[in-house]
Amino acid sequence: AAQMPSISSIATSSVQDISVLRDAISKELSTMRHDIVPHFSAAAKESYGRAYPFLVKLHMIQEIADAVESVEQGAGRSQGNIGVKERQRLLRWQERFSVTRPTLSTRGPILELRRQLAALMDDQGEVGVSWLEHAKLCRETGNFDAATTSAAEARTFGVPGSSLEHLEIMHVRGNTHRALQELQGMLPRIKSTDGLSLEKYASDKERKHHLSQILLKEAQWTADMGQGTREEVINLFDQALSVRLWETGLFHLALYLDQYMQDAKARQESVDKRNKLVVDRLGGKSRIKLVQDRPFFSHYPDVIEIYGKCLQAGTDHIYRTLPRLLTLWFEIGSLTLDVDTDGVAEHLDEALAKVMALMTNFSKRLSPSCWVTAMPQLISRICHDNRDVAELIRLIITDAALVYPHQVMWALMGVSKSTRPNRKSAARSIINGAKRRSSAANKDVFVDSEGFAEQINKVCFYVPQDNAKTISAKRHAPHLVKKMPFHNRVAVPTLRILSNFQKDQPLVTVAGVEDDIAVMSSLQKPKRIVLIGSDGKSYPFLAKPKDDLRKDSRMMEVAGVLNALFAEEPDARERDLYLRRFAVVPISEDSGLVEWVADTKPVRSLISEVIVDDPRKLKQMNMQIKKLYDQKIASQKNKQAALNEWLSIVLESYPPVFNRWWTKHYPEPATWLSARLNFTRTYAVWCMVGHAVGLGDRH
């Protein structure tokens, strides 16, 4: 790269020399690509993560090529350059940057290259933007000194947002009071339209965008430091939202109101337990008359209203906003049934009436795709104790089923066969209501999905004769085979397919089933059934009988929420922490389908592979360990001491060998390190999650 001709020389060259310089640069870039591609191809065979650093290098080479083209086009014009918007269209830097991994190790080199390219193209604004993006990355990863330096560089270029980033760094370093003071000092300059601001705005719209962000920070930091009354803090939020009504501003206002309500609830419940009046928390010792504390439940309508407006404004915070909105709605619905004091009950009923009016409005205004994301939470409350709440929940689910019949039907499948009559009746009423309001095509979805689930349930509980390892779908599940294919009527219940809410993307449906159904050797004899999708691909599932999969299904939803949190945390992103998920679809309360995860092996089989090559030796080893167990423990009174002694003997006789498997399958050092890190990190995450939620058994 150091020997490559300068990009800036193109702009100062004559038209005759431009093609020569362009060819020279293109030749150097081609050489770079040829040097990287073999390494990229080899790494891609192992894993995407292993190949990603080489992909980033190719990304950077392409940006050099795009910059050359941009300069070349400008050199061919009389003014010697192209406009900012046209350059942005050619380079597509913002679009390309958004799809890169949001880590400092990935984005840092890209930003450094862009600063050089922008300087060569004489685009000082883009140089400043690159410094600002680098400051944000460093702040998020805890490199505060580098973040401060980068923010200062961005401020010298007058980049909008650079001053706020400087204050953000002060805030995260614990200097919130000073940051708030400086922010309040810079507000008059930014509010002014006379050009007093140190930052250069391309338009008045950009100035207002930046002003709304600064006003939001003023409100947040004022609330965090406990300065100002509730009305004063809300007024600060309102000032930000009056400049620009956007989702993030509404979200933080909702969080503040929610926290205020929770504090009021805790305070009032604590006072009630001590049998003291809520009106005077100082027990009559105050010299001034204290303002009466509003009952905490009177805040519910305000909080729910802002959460709902936040959902109407966007979906960036939907996984935090919608579950909280539903939780508050369900809570106040239950509170009205628990309070019997006349005065309190009257005010509580009034608050609930406001909430119900808001939720009825939101049920009509929010899109069905929004409600589908919280379908498990809605279905769990279809038998809410408050009749009005329960009826609206069922109406919301029915409306969502009209637009997303496949996803809602699979979610309702297990509930529709519940052993609890009220839950079964509620689920059936939702399905029947959706059928009545659906088109003819969607009616077939509900009918065929139920028929398909019924046949799968029979396969789950089928007991093979003579311990057969396989059974035939045509012989043992003829009704299932006869119903094939389900033309666009039964979705294949994989995690990816059921999470597809894009109407412009075709939904993969069940077109057939492979004849051979494998019977697993475990106690309940689950079956491995392979469905054939309408796209021609095979989708294996485990059909499990006598097992309540509802908790497993909820665990997958928890994993999804945790993955979203990992994606927001810089340290987690740097380590690629995530939880591998798969679909778990309860068909009844004691059976269901589990998506088969391809290319996986049990750890036991891997260790067995290293210990012995002959299965008979492995069986002999197991017998020896069992014999030793019987000798050491069976006749001992102190079981724990005997167990410790037995374990010590076994570990000495059979030292760890898992490391040998890694060396055998990943002989190249870099590959070995990458594979081992991937295993240990993902395994560690599942261990921590399992410990937190109390997973038992062999999990």
Secondary structure, DSSP 8 states (H G I E B T S, - for coil): -TTS--THHHHTS-HHHHHHHHHHHHHHHHHHHHHHHHHHHHHHTT-HHHHHHHHHHHHHHHHHHHHHHHHHHHHTSTTSS--HHHHHHHH-HHHHHHTS--SHHHHHHHHHHHHHHHHHTT-HHHHHHHHHHHHHHHHHTT-HHHHHHHHHHHHHTT-TTHHHHHHHHHHHTT-HHHHHHHHHHHHHHHH-SSS-SSS--SSHHHHHHHHHHHHHHHHHHHHHTT-S-HHHHHHHHHHHHHH---HHHHHHHHHHHHHHHHHHHHHHHHHHHTT--SS-TTTT--SS-------GGGGHHHHHHHHHHHHHH-STTHHHHHHHHHHHHHHHHHHHHH---HHHHHHHHHHHHHHHHHHHHHHHHS-HHHHHTTHHHHHHTTT-SSHHHHHHHHHHHHHHHHH-HHHHHHHHHTGGG-SSHHHHHHHHHHHHHHHHHS-HHHHHHHHHHHHHHHHHHHHHH---GGG-SEEEHHHH-HHHHHT---TTTSB---HHHHT---TTS---BEEEE-SEEEE-SSTT--EEEEEEETTS-EEEEEEEES---HHHHHHHHHHHHHHHHHHH-HHHHHTT-------EEEEETTEEEEE--SS---HHHHHHHHH-SSHHHHHHHHHHHHHHHHHHTTT-S-HHHHHHHHHHHHHHHS---HHHHHHHH--SHHHHHHHHHHHHHHHHHHHHHHHHHT--TT-
